[in-house]
Amino acid sequence: VETDVDEDGKIFMRLYVDDNVLNLNNTMHGGVHASILDSVIGQTVAQEAECPISTVNLNIFYGRPAVKNNWLTASATIVQLGYNIATAEGTLTNENGELIAKAIGSFKILRSKK
């Protein structure tokens, strides 16, 4: 997995679909979708909150299979950032810009106790 930040500070994660992430149907295992989406959303929330976070809930919609020998890109957007809880969503697209999966999650913001 490659992580990159653009000039506006937006986080992107890229993953190449190879034999290591395939399931019995010869497409990317759903757990890999969940992991990369959780990571990119969590990093986005942590960056905005300027402190660590922990995933509370993550719901995933699987749109189409991710096939071997394809680059996928994940990115996230914050829906609501509160003091203790944030809600954010992420998308996973293939090289053609087609939606592979989408997730929305809630994240606990782990602020330091003073």
N, CA, C and O atoms as a GROMACS GRO file, in nm:
protein
  456
    1VAL      N    1   0.085  -0.118   0.000
    1VAL     CA    2   0.000   0.000   0.000
    1VAL      C    3   0.089   0.124   0.000
    1VAL      O    4   0.183   0.134   0.078
    2GLU      N    5   0.058   0.215  -0.088
    2GLU     CA    6   0.129   0.343  -0.095
    2GLU      C    7   0.038   0.453  -0.043
    2GLU      O    8  -0.080   0.457  -0.078
    3THR      N    9   0.092   0.541   0.039
    3THR     CA   10   0.015   0.654   0.091
    3THR      C   11   0.075   0.782   0.035
    3THR      O   12   0.197   0.798   0.030
    4ASP      N   13  -0.012   0.872  -0.007
    4ASP     CA   14   0.033   1.000  -0.062
    4ASP      C   15  -0.060   1.110  -0.012
    4ASP      O   16  -0.176   1.086   0.018
    5VAL      N   17  -0.006   1.230  -0.004
    5VAL     CA   18  -0.083   1.347   0.036
    5VAL      C   19  -0.067   1.451  -0.074
    5VAL      O   20   0.044   1.484  -0.114
    6ASP      N   21  -0.180   1.503  -0.124
    6ASP     CA   22  -0.170   1.603  -0.231
    6ASP      C   23  -0.140   1.742  -0.174
    6ASP      O   24  -0.125   1.758  -0.053
    7GLU      N   25  -0.131   1.841  -0.262
    7GLU     CA   26  -0.092   1.976  -0.221
    7GLU      C   27  -0.194   2.041  -0.127
    7GLU      O   28  -0.161   2.136  -0.056
    8ASP      N   29  -0.317   1.991  -0.128
    8ASP     CA   30  -0.421   2.043  -0.038
    8ASP      C   31  -0.426   1.967   0.095
    8ASP      O   32  -0.508   2.000   0.182
    9GLY      N   33  -0.340   1.866   0.112
    9GLY     CA   34  -0.337   1.789   0.235
    9GLY      C   35  -0.428   1.667   0.235
    9GLY      O   36  -0.437   1.598   0.336
   10LYS      N   37  -0.495   1.639   0.123
   10LYS     CA   38  -0.584   1.522   0.114
   10LYS      C   39  -0.501   1.395   0.103
   10LYS      O   40  -0.407   1.387   0.025
   11ILE      N   41  -0.540   1.295   0.183
   11ILE     CA   42  -0.469   1.167   0.186
   11ILE      C   43  -0.528   1.071   0.084
   11ILE      O   44  -0.649   1.059   0.071
   12PHE      N   45  -0.440   1.003   0.012
   12PHE     CA   46  -0.478   0.898  -0.083
   12PHE      C   47  -0.396   0.773  -0.051
   12PHE      O   48  -0.279   0.783  -0.014
   13MET      N   49  -0.458   0.657  -0.067
   13MET     CA   50  -0.386   0.531  -0.054
   13MET      C   51  -0.406   0.453  -0.183
   13MET      O   52  -0.516   0.450  -0.239
   14ARG      N   53  -0.298   0.391  -0.230
   14ARG     CA   54  -0.303   0.312  -0.353
   14ARG      C   55  -0.258   0.169  -0.323
   14ARG      O   56  -0.166   0.146  -0.245
   15LEU      N   57  -0.326   0.076  -0.388
   15LEU     CA   58  -0.296  -0.066  -0.370
   15LEU      C   59  -0.300  -0.134  -0.505
   15LEU      O   60  -0.393  -0.114  -0.583
   16TYR      N   61  -0.198  -0.217  -0.531
   16TYR     CA   62  -0.196  -0.297  -0.654
   16TYR      C   63  -0.255  -0.434  -0.622
   16TYR      O   64  -0.212  -0.501  -0.529
   17VAL      N   65  -0.354  -0.474  -0.699
   17VAL     CA   66  -0.421  -0.603  -0.678
   17VAL      C   67  -0.336  -0.713  -0.740
   17VAL      O   68  -0.326  -0.723  -0.863
   18ASP      N   69  -0.276  -0.795  -0.653
   18ASP     CA   70  -0.196  -0.908  -0.700
   18ASP      C   71  -0.245  -1.036  -0.633
   18ASP      O   72  -0.346  -1.035  -0.562
   19ASP      N   73  -0.174  -1.146  -0.653
   19ASP     CA   74  -0.215  -1.276  -0.598
   19ASP      C   75  -0.228  -1.276  -0.446
   19ASP      O   76  -0.304  -1.354  -0.391
   20ASN      N   77  -0.154  -1.190  -0.378
   20ASN     CA   78  -0.155  -1.188  -0.231
   20ASN      C   79  -0.287  -1.143  -0.170
   20ASN      O   80  -0.312  -1.170  -0.053
   21VAL      N   81  -0.372  -1.075  -0.246
   21VAL     CA   82  -0.497  -1.021  -0.191
   21VAL      C   83  -0.622  -1.083  -0.255
   21VAL      O   84  -0.733  -1.033  -0.234
   22LEU      N   85  -0.604  -1.190  -0.331
   22LEU     CA   86  -0.718  -1.251  -0.400
   22LEU      C   87  -0.788  -1.355  -0.314
   22LEU      O   88  -0.726  -1.422  -0.231
   23ASN      N   89  -0.920  -1.367  -0.335
   23ASN     CA   90  -0.998  -1.470  -0.268
   23ASN      C   91  -1.016  -1.591  -0.361
   23ASN      O   92  -0.951  -1.598  -0.466
   24LEU      N   93  -1.101  -1.683  -0.324
   24LEU     CA   94  -1.123  -1.803  -0.406
   24LEU      C   95  -1.189  -1.773  -0.540
   24LEU      O   96  -1.181  -1.854  -0.633
   25ASN      N   97  -1.254  -1.657  -0.552
   25ASN     CA   98  -1.317  -1.617  -0.679
   25ASN      C   99  -1.220  -1.544  -0.771
   25ASN      O  100  -1.258  -1.497  -0.879
   26ASN      N  101  -1.094  -1.534  -0.727
   26ASN     CA  102  -0.989  -1.467  -0.805
   26ASN      C  103  -1.013  -1.316  -0.817
   26ASN      O  104  -0.972  -1.253  -0.915
   27THR      N  105  -1.081  -1.258  -0.716
   27THR     CA  106  -1.098  -1.113  -0.704
   27THR      C  107  -1.047  -1.074  -0.564
   27THR      O  108  -1.025  -1.161  -0.480
   28MET      N  109  -1.030  -0.946  -0.541
   28MET     CA  110  -0.975  -0.903  -0.413
   28MET      C  111  -1.070  -0.937  -0.298
   28MET      O  112  -1.191  -0.915  -0.306
   29HIS      N  113  -1.014  -0.989  -0.192
   29HIS     CA  114  -1.089  -1.028  -0.072
   29HIS      C  115  -1.153  -0.904  -0.009
   29HIS      O  116  -1.090  -0.799  -0.001
   30GLY      N  117  -1.277  -0.918   0.036
   30GLY     CA  118  -1.350  -0.806   0.095
   30GLY      C  119  -1.283  -0.747   0.217
   30GLY      O  120  -1.300  -0.628   0.245
   31GLY      N  121  -1.207  -0.827   0.291
   31GLY     CA  122  -1.136  -0.776   0.407
   31GLY      C  123  -1.029  -0.675   0.370
   31GLY      O  124  -0.997  -0.586   0.449
   32VAL      N  125  -0.973  -0.688   0.250
   32VAL     CA  126  -0.872  -0.592   0.204
   32VAL      C  127  -0.940  -0.458   0.173
   32VAL      O  128  -0.886  -0.352   0.203
   33HIS      N  129  -1.059  -0.465   0.112
   33HIS     CA  130  -1.137  -0.342   0.090
   33HIS      C  131  -1.158  -0.270   0.222
   33HIS      O  132  -1.131  -0.151   0.235
   34ALA      N  133  -1.206  -0.346   0.321
   34ALA     CA  134  -1.237  -0.289   0.452
   34ALA      C  135  -1.114  -0.228   0.517
   34ALA      O  136  -1.120  -0.119   0.574
   35SER      N  137  -1.003  -0.297   0.508
   35SER     CA  138  -0.880  -0.251   0.572
   35SER      C  139  -0.829  -0.120   0.512
   35SER      O  140  -0.795  -0.027   0.585
   36ILE      N  141  -0.823  -0.112   0.381
   36ILE     CA  142  -0.771   0.010   0.318
   36ILE      C  143  -0.867   0.127   0.339
   36ILE      O  144  -0.823   0.240   0.359
   37LEU      N  145  -0.998   0.101   0.335
   37LEU     CA  146  -1.094   0.209   0.359
   37LEU      C  147  -1.088   0.256   0.504
   37LEU      O  148  -1.091   0.376   0.530
   38ASP      N  149  -1.079   0.164   0.597
   38ASP     CA  150  -1.066   0.201   0.739
   38ASP      C  151  -0.939   0.285   0.759
   38ASP      O  152  -0.940   0.383   0.833
   39SER      N  153  -0.831   0.245   0.694
   39SER     CA  154  -0.704   0.317   0.709
   39SER      C  155  -0.711   0.458   0.654
   39SER      O  156  -0.671   0.553   0.721
   40VAL      N  157  -0.761   0.473   0.532
   40VAL     CA  158  -0.762   0.607   0.471
   40VAL      C  159  -0.861   0.699   0.542
   40VAL      O  160  -0.834   0.818   0.558
   41ILE      N  161  -0.976   0.645   0.584
   41ILE     CA  162  -1.071   0.728   0.657
   41ILE      C  163  -1.014   0.767   0.793
   41ILE      O  164  -1.021   0.883   0.833
   42GLY      N  165  -0.956   0.670   0.862
   42GLY     CA  166  -0.898   0.697   0.994
   42GLY      C  167  -0.785   0.798   0.989
   42GLY      O  168  -0.777   0.886   1.074
   43GLN      N  169  -0.697   0.785   0.889
   43GLN     CA  170  -0.587   0.881   0.876
   43GLN      C  171  -0.640   1.021   0.846
   43GLN      O  172  -0.586   1.120   0.896
   44THR      N  173  -0.745   1.029   0.766
   44THR     CA  174  -0.804   1.159   0.734
   44THR      C  175  -0.863   1.225   0.857
   44THR      O  176  -0.844   1.344   0.880
   45VAL      N  177  -0.936   1.146   0.938
   45VAL     CA  178  -0.994   1.201   1.061
   45VAL      C  179  -0.885   1.241   1.159
   45VAL      O  180  -0.891   1.349   1.218
   46ALA      N  181  -0.785   1.156   1.177
   46ALA     CA  182  -0.676   1.186   1.270
   46ALA      C  183  -0.601   1.313   1.229
   46ALA      O  184  -0.563   1.393   1.314
   47GLN      N  185  -0.581   1.330   1.099
   47GLN     CA  186  -0.513   1.451   1.049
   47GLN      C  187  -0.594   1.575   1.082
   47GLN      O  188  -0.538   1.676   1.126
   48GLU      N  189  -0.724   1.569   1.060
   48GLU     CA  190  -0.810   1.685   1.085
   48GLU      C  191  -0.826   1.712   1.234
   48GLU      O  192  -0.826   1.828   1.276
   49ALA      N  193  -0.839   1.607   1.315
   49ALA     CA  194  -0.858   1.623   1.460
   49ALA      C  195  -0.727   1.654   1.531
   49ALA      O  196  -0.728   1.700   1.645
   50GLU      N  197  -0.616   1.629   1.464
   50GLU     CA  198  -0.481   1.650   1.519
   50GLU      C  199  -0.458   1.570   1.647
   50GLU      O  200  -0.394   1.617   1.741
   51CYS      N  201  -0.511   1.447   1.648
   51CYS     CA  202  -0.486   1.354   1.758
   51CYS      C  203  -0.525   1.213   1.713
   51CYS      O  204  -0.589   1.196   1.609
   52PRO      N  205  -0.487   1.112   1.791
   52PRO     CA  206  -0.520   0.975   1.752
   52PRO      C  207  -0.671   0.951   1.751
   52PRO      O  208  -0.747   1.023   1.815
   53ILE      N  209  -0.711   0.847   1.677
   53ILE     CA  210  -0.852   0.809   1.669
   53ILE      C  211  -0.862   0.657   1.680
   53ILE      O  212  -0.762   0.586   1.671
   54SER      N  213  -0.984   0.610   1.701
   54SER     CA  214  -1.012   0.467   1.703
   54SER      C  215  -1.144   0.444   1.631
   54SER      O  216  -1.240   0.519   1.652
   55THR      N  217  -1.150   0.342   1.546
   55THR     CA  218  -1.272   0.312   1.474
   55THR      C  219  -1.379   0.260   1.569
   55THR      O  220  -1.353   0.168   1.647
   56VAL      N  221  -1.497   0.318   1.562
   56VAL     CA  222  -1.611   0.275   1.642
   56VAL      C  223  -1.701   0.184   1.558
   56VAL      O  224  -1.748   0.080   1.606
   57ASN      N  225  -1.724   0.223   1.433
   57ASN     CA  226  -1.813   0.150   1.344
   57ASN      C  227  -1.770   0.175   1.200
   57ASN      O  228  -1.728   0.285   1.165
   58LEU      N  229  -1.781   0.072   1.117
   58LEU     CA  230  -1.748   0.087   0.975
   58LEU      C  231  -1.845   0.003   0.893
   58LEU      O  232  -1.853  -0.119   0.911
   59ASN      N  233  -1.919   0.068   0.804
   59ASN     CA  234  -2.012  -0.002   0.714
   59ASN      C  235  -1.959   0.010   0.572
   59ASN      O  236  -1.916   0.117   0.530
   60ILE      N  237  -1.962  -0.102   0.500
   60ILE     CA  238  -1.904  -0.105   0.366
   60ILE      C  239  -2.005  -0.152   0.263
   60ILE      O  240  -2.078  -0.249   0.285
   61PHE      N  241  -2.010  -0.081   0.151
   61PHE     CA  242  -2.087  -0.120   0.034
   61PHE      C  243  -1.987  -0.168  -0.070
   61PHE      O  244  -1.895  -0.096  -0.109
   62TYR      N  245  -2.005  -0.291  -0.116
   62TYR     CA  246  -1.918  -0.347  -0.219
   62TYR      C  247  -1.987  -0.331  -0.354
   62TYR      O  248  -2.089  -0.394  -0.380
   63GLY      N  249  -1.930  -0.247  -0.440
   63GLY     CA  250  -1.994  -0.214  -0.566
   63GLY      C  251  -1.964  -0.309  -0.680
   63GLY      O  252  -2.054  -0.352  -0.752
   64ARG      N  253  -1.837  -0.341  -0.697
   64ARG     CA  254  -1.796  -0.431  -0.806
   64ARG      C  255  -1.665  -0.498  -0.765
   64ARG      O  256  -1.594  -0.447  -0.679
   65PRO      N  257  -1.633  -0.611  -0.826
   65PRO     CA  258  -1.510  -0.681  -0.790
   65PRO      C  259  -1.384  -0.603  -0.831
   65PRO      O  260  -1.382  -0.536  -0.935
   66ALA      N  261  -1.283  -0.612  -0.749
   66ALA     CA  262  -1.151  -0.558  -0.784
   66ALA      C  263  -1.071  -0.674  -0.843
   66ALA      O  264  -1.051  -0.776  -0.777
   67VAL      N  265  -1.026  -0.658  -0.965
   67VAL     CA  266  -0.960  -0.767  -1.036
   67VAL      C  267  -0.808  -0.754  -1.032
   67VAL      O  268  -0.753  -0.646  -1.010
   68LYS      N  269  -0.743  -0.866  -1.054
   68LYS     CA  270  -0.596  -0.874  -1.051
   68LYS      C  271  -0.533  -0.780  -1.155
   68LYS      O  272  -0.591  -0.751  -1.259
   69ASN      N  273  -0.412  -0.734  -1.122
   69ASN     CA  274  -0.332  -0.647  -1.209
   69ASN      C  275  -0.397  -0.512  -1.233
   69ASN      O  276  -0.396  -0.460  -1.345
   70ASN      N  277  -0.454  -0.454  -1.127
   70ASN     CA  278  -0.521  -0.326  -1.135
   70ASN      C  279  -0.481  -0.243  -1.014
   70ASN      O  280  -0.471  -0.296  -0.903
   71TRP      N  281  -0.458  -0.114  -1.034
   71TRP     CA  282  -0.431  -0.023  -0.922
   71TRP      C  283  -0.563   0.031  -0.869
   71TRP      O  284  -0.651   0.070  -0.946
   72LEU      N  285  -0.577   0.034  -0.737
   72LEU     CA  286  -0.694   0.091  -0.672
   72LEU      C  287  -0.651   0.213  -0.593
   72LEU      O  288  -0.539   0.219  -0.542
   73THR      N  289  -0.739   0.311  -0.583
   73THR     CA  290  -0.712   0.433  -0.508
   73THR      C  291  -0.823   0.455  -0.407
   73THR      O  292  -0.942   0.447  -0.440
   74ALA      N  293  -0.784   0.482  -0.282
   74ALA     CA  294  -0.879   0.511  -0.175
   74ALA      C  295  -0.860   0.654  -0.128
   74ALA      O  296  -0.747   0.703  -0.118
   75SER      N  297  -0.971   0.721  -0.099
   75SER     CA  298  -0.966   0.856  -0.044
   75SER      C  299  -1.085   0.872   0.050
   75SER      O  300  -1.178   0.791   0.049
   76ALA      N  301  -1.082   0.977   0.130
   76ALA     CA  302  -1.187   0.996   0.231
   76ALA      C  303  -1.227   1.142   0.244
   76ALA      O  304  -1.152   1.233   0.207
   77THR      N  305  -1.347   1.161   0.298
   77THR     CA  306  -1.402   1.294   0.325
   77THR      C  307  -1.470   1.289   0.461
   77THR      O  308  -1.539   1.193   0.494
   78ILE      N  309  -1.449   1.393   0.539
   78ILE     CA  310  -1.514   1.401   0.670
   78ILE      C  311  -1.655   1.454   0.651
   78ILE      O  312  -1.676   1.556   0.585
   79VAL      N  313  -1.752   1.384   0.709
   79VAL     CA  314  -1.892   1.425   0.703
   79VAL      C  315  -1.923   1.518   0.819
   79VAL      O  316  -1.988   1.621   0.801
   80GLN      N  317  -1.876   1.480   0.940
   80GLN     CA  318  -1.900   1.560   1.059
   80GLN      C  319  -1.786   1.535   1.158
   80GLN      O  320  -1.752   1.420   1.186
   81LEU      N  321  -1.729   1.642   1.210
   81LEU     CA  322  -1.621   1.632   1.307
   81LEU      C  323  -1.666   1.698   1.436
   81LEU      O  324  -1.676   1.820   1.444
   82GLY      N  325  -1.693   1.616   1.538
   82GLY     CA  326  -1.729   1.667   1.669
   82GLY      C  327  -1.608   1.666   1.760
   82GLY      O  328  -1.496   1.639   1.717
   83TYR      N  329  -1.630   1.695   1.886
   83TYR     CA  330  -1.520   1.696   1.981
   83TYR      C  331  -1.474   1.555   2.015
   83TYR      O  332  -1.354   1.530   2.027
   84ASN      N  333  -1.568   1.461   2.030
   84ASN     CA  334  -1.535   1.324   2.068
   84ASN      C  335  -1.555   1.220   1.958
   84ASN      O  336  -1.489   1.117   1.958
   85ILE      N  337  -1.645   1.247   1.865
   85ILE     CA  338  -1.678   1.151   1.759
   85ILE      C  339  -1.677   1.222   1.624
   85ILE      O  340  -1.719   1.336   1.611
   86ALA      N  341  -1.626   1.150   1.523
   86ALA     CA  342  -1.629   1.200   1.386
   86ALA      C  343  -1.697   1.096   1.298
   86ALA      O  344  -1.689   0.976   1.324
   87THR      N  345  -1.762   1.144   1.194
   87THR     CA  346  -1.818   1.057   1.092
   87THR      C  347  -1.751   1.094   0.961
   87THR      O  348  -1.739   1.211   0.927
   88ALA      N  349  -1.708   0.990   0.887
   88ALA     CA  350  -1.640   1.015   0.761
   88ALA      C  351  -1.671   0.902   0.664
   88ALA      O  352  -1.711   0.793   0.704
   89GLU      N  353  -1.651   0.931   0.536
   89GLU     CA  354  -1.675   0.830   0.434
   89GLU      C  355  -1.555   0.818   0.342
   89GLU      O  356  -1.477   0.912   0.327
   90GLY      N  357  -1.542   0.702   0.281
   90GLY     CA  358  -1.430   0.680   0.191
   90GLY      C  359  -1.475   0.605   0.067
   90GLY      O  360  -1.576   0.534   0.068
   91THR      N  361  -1.399   0.622  -0.040
   91THR     CA  362  -1.427   0.550  -0.164
   91THR      C  363  -1.302   0.477  -0.210
   91THR      O  364  -1.189   0.521  -0.187
   92LEU      N  365  -1.325   0.366  -0.277
   92LEU     CA  366  -1.219   0.287  -0.337
   92LEU      C  367  -1.254   0.272  -0.484
   92LEU      O  368  -1.358   0.215  -0.518
   93THR      N  369  -1.168   0.324  -0.573
   93THR     CA  370  -1.195   0.320  -0.716
   93THR      C  371  -1.084   0.247  -0.790
   93THR      O  372  -0.972   0.234  -0.739
   94ASN      N  373  -1.116   0.198  -0.910
   94ASN     CA  374  -1.013   0.132  -0.991
   94ASN      C  375  -0.948   0.232  -1.086
   94ASN      O  376  -0.976   0.352  -1.081
   95GLU      N  377  -0.862   0.181  -1.172
   95GLU     CA  378  -0.788   0.268  -1.266
   95GLU      C  379  -0.878   0.346  -1.360
   95GLU      O  380  -0.840   0.452  -1.410
   96ASN      N  381  -1.000   0.294  -1.385
   96ASN     CA  382  -1.094   0.360  -1.475
   96ASN      C  383  -1.187   0.456  -1.402
   96ASN      O  384  -1.277   0.514  -1.462
   97GLY      N  385  -1.164   0.474  -1.270
   97GLY     CA  386  -1.248   0.563  -1.191
   97GLY      C  387  -1.379   0.500  -1.148
   97GLY      O  388  -1.466   0.569  -1.094
   98GLU      N  389  -1.396   0.370  -1.170
   98GLU     CA  390  -1.518   0.301  -1.132
   98GLU      C  391  -1.517   0.271  -0.982
   98GLU      O  392  -1.414   0.235  -0.926
   99LEU      N  393  -1.633   0.287  -0.919
   99LEU     CA  394  -1.644   0.263  -0.776
   99LEU      C  395  -1.636   0.113  -0.746
   99LEU      O  396  -1.717   0.035  -0.796
  100ILE      N  397  -1.539   0.075  -0.666
  100ILE     CA  398  -1.523  -0.063  -0.622
  100ILE      C  399  -1.594  -0.083  -0.489
  100ILE      O  400  -1.666  -0.181  -0.470
  101ALA      N  401  -1.574   0.010  -0.397
  101ALA     CA  402  -1.638   0.001  -0.265
  101ALA      C  403  -1.646   0.139  -0.204
  101ALA      O  404  -1.570   0.230  -0.237
  102LYS      N  405  -1.742   0.153  -0.112
  102LYS     CA  406  -1.761   0.278  -0.040
  102LYS      C  407  -1.785   0.242   0.106
  102LYS      O  408  -1.848   0.141   0.136
  103ALA      N  409  -1.735   0.326   0.196
  103ALA     CA  410  -1.754   0.300   0.339
  103ALA      C  411  -1.790   0.428   0.411
  103ALA      O  412  -1.752   0.538   0.370
  104ILE      N  413  -1.865   0.412   0.518
  104ILE     CA  414  -1.891   0.523   0.609
  104ILE      C  415  -1.866   0.471   0.750
  104ILE      O  416  -1.905   0.360   0.784
  105GLY      N  417  -1.801   0.553   0.830
  105GLY     CA  418  -1.766   0.507   0.963
  105GLY      C  419  -1.773   0.617   1.068
  105GLY      O  420  -1.774   0.736   1.037
  106SER      N  421  -1.776   0.572   1.192
  106SER     CA  422  -1.769   0.660   1.308
  106SER      C  423  -1.637   0.634   1.378
  106SER      O  424  -1.594   0.519   1.390
  107PHE      N  425  -1.574   0.740   1.425
  107PHE     CA  426  -1.442   0.730   1.486
  107PHE      C  427  -1.438   0.806   1.616
  107PHE      O  428  -1.481   0.921   1.623
  108LYS      N  429  -1.385   0.743   1.720
  108LYS     CA  430  -1.366   0.808   1.850
  108LYS      C  431  -1.239   0.890   1.842
  108LYS      O  432  -1.134   0.840   1.802
  109ILE      N  433  -1.249   1.015   1.881
  109ILE     CA  434  -1.132   1.103   1.883
  109ILE      C  435  -1.070   1.092   2.021
  109ILE      O  436  -1.134   1.125   2.121
  110LEU      N  437  -0.947   1.047   2.027
  110LEU     CA  438  -0.879   1.017   2.155
  110LEU      C  439  -0.799   1.138   2.201
  110LEU      O  440  -0.677   1.142   2.192
  111ARG      N  441  -0.871   1.236   2.251
  111ARG     CA  442  -0.806   1.360   2.298
  111ARG      C  443  -0.737   1.335   2.431
  111ARG      O  444  -0.784   1.254   2.512
  112SER      N  445  -0.626   1.404   2.454
  112SER     CA  446  -0.552   1.392   2.580
  112SER      C  447  -0.635   1.450   2.693
  112SER      O  448  -0.701   1.553   2.677
  113LYS      N  449  -0.631   1.384   2.806
  113LYS     CA  450  -0.698   1.440   2.926
  113LYS      C  451  -0.605   1.542   2.987
  113LYS      O  452  -0.484   1.520   2.998
  114LYS      N  453  -0.660   1.654   3.026
  114LYS     CA  454  -0.578   1.762   3.080
  114LYS      C  455  -0.585   1.767   3.228
  114LYS      O  456  -0.522   1.853   3.291
   0.00000   0.00000   0.00000
